[in-house]
Amino acid sequence: MSRSTAAAERATILLVDDMEDNLVALEAVLGSLDVTLVRARSGEEAMEELLRQPFALVLLDVRMPGMDGFETAARIKRLDHAKDVPIIFLNGPESDSGYAFRGYATGAADFLTKPFDPWVLRAKVGVFLDLHRKNQQLERMLAREQEHLGEIAGRLSSIEEELRRGAPNDLAALGQQLARIGDTLGELRRERAR
C-alpha cells in the first residue's frame, strides 16, 4: 500500500470534551494509534466538524455546557452521512446510573466512566477502528464488483447485438469474449473469497 493510500485510509476520531485536560488525556492515550485525532470543545463544534469531514468514531463527553453529549449524539444520529458512526460516551464518576441507559438509548455504542483505564479505552477504540477498516475494505470490494459486473453487462450486450445481426462472422472472437467474461467472473469469485 502506498503512503498516499495509507494516509487516505487513515481513520479519523472526533474527541468532544469541554475540558482541555480531558482532551489532552485522550490524545495521550490514543496518540500511539495510527489515527488522526480532531478536537471539539462543545457539541456545536462537534457538529461543525462532522459536517466538514467523515469520522470513524466519536468519543463524546456527556456533561458539557450548552448542547450536552446526549443532544449532540441525537443530532449526530440524524445526519445521513454520520448516523452509523459509533459513539463512545465518556462521563465523570459522579454520574447517575440513568446516564448509561440514556446514552445507549441515544445511540451510544459504549459508555465509559472517567477516570478511564487507558488500556481499556485503547482496546475499545481499536475494536471500532478494526470494524471501520473492514467496512472500508468491503465497500471497495463491492465497488470493484460493480465495476466488473458493468464490464460483463457491456460485453454481453455486444455479443447479443452481434447475434441479433445474424450469425457472428468470427466464432473465435465470440469465444474469446465469452472466455474474458468467464475470467472476470472467476476474478470476482476469488476477490469474494478473500
ABEGO torsion letter per residue (X at the ends): XBAAAAAAABBBBBBBBABAAAAAAAAAAAAABBBBBBBBABAAAAAAAAAABBBABBBBBABBBEBBAAAAAAAAAABAAAAABBBBBBBBAABBAAAAAAAAAAGBABBBBOBBBAAAAAAAAAAAAAAAAAAAAAAAAAAAAAAAAAAAAAAAAAAAAAAAAEBBABAAAAAAAAAAAAAAAAAAAAAAAX
